[in-house]
Amino acid sequence: MRLTTKSHYALLALLHIARFEHGGPVTCESMCQHNRLSKKYLEHILRILKHRGYIATHRGAGGGYSFARPAHTITLAEIVRLTDGALAPVESVSTHFYARTLIEQEPGLLRVFRDIRDYIARRLERLTIADMARIPRPSAASPATPQHHASPSLPAAPRPHASPARPATARPHTPARSPRARSTHSIPKE
């Protein structure tokens, strides 16, 4: 699973509404300014969210966007599935978007990818937009590095077992191979 710009915009818009809706409907302009988003693309994403019943629009002076259903009922998994499709790393282990793949030939790989799918799904299905809105956003003066915040209201993710740190070593330069130099091995067609 890799988040696309579509998911980024949808999640940022919903978090912005969750944080600022208490003052009335939130404008598209404030979402764009606060999150440095393209207005045209954000409007497209907001139409999708409205059509699917996540947000409502309010016209006129003081208009904008608000939640059509409570933020604590909207999971991150729902939004990612809506905008990007499967949470699984390969379609052959997806529970919602299954499709046959070559990976199915190897039971060991299937098991690994199912474990990854299960972890991602469990984590994203347990977190809601309201949960995420409670995590403070770093101020504009903070460094541009990602900030990790602990919150007692969020379920903690189990830490994977860390492998021993490897010392940084320089890799020798490997020249790019020409198309003719590529391997001639291919996967047999069925």
Stockholm file with secondary structure:
# STOCKHOLM 1.0

chainA/1-190         MRLTTKSHYALLALLHIARFEHGGPVTCESMCQHNRLSKKYLEHILRILKHRGYIATHRGAGGGYSFARPAHTITLAEIVRLTDGALAPVESVSTHFYARTLIEQEPGLLRVFRDIRDYIARRLERLTIADMARIPRPSAASPATPQHHASPSLPAAPRPHASPARPATARPHTPARSPRARSTHSIPKE
#=GR chainA/1-190 SS CCCCHHHHHHHHHHHHHHHHGGGSCBCHHHHHHHHTCCHHHHHHHHHHHHHTTSEEEECSTTCEEEESSCGGGCBHHHHHHHHHCCSSSSGGGCSSSCCCCGGGGCHHHHHHHHHHHHHHHHHHHHCBHHHHHTSCCCCTTSCSSCCCCCCTTSCCCCCCCCCCCCCCCCCCCCCCCCGGGSCCCCCCCC
#=GC SS_cons         CCCCHHHHHHHHHHHHHHHHGGGSCBCHHHHHHHHTCCHHHHHHHHHHHHHTTSEEEECSTTCEEEESSCGGGCBHHHHHHHHHCCSSSSGGGCSSSCCCCGGGGCHHHHHHHHHHHHHHHHHHHHCBHHHHHTSCCCCTTSCSSCCCCCCTTSCCCCCCCCCCCCCCCCCCCCCCCCGGGSCCCCCCCC
//
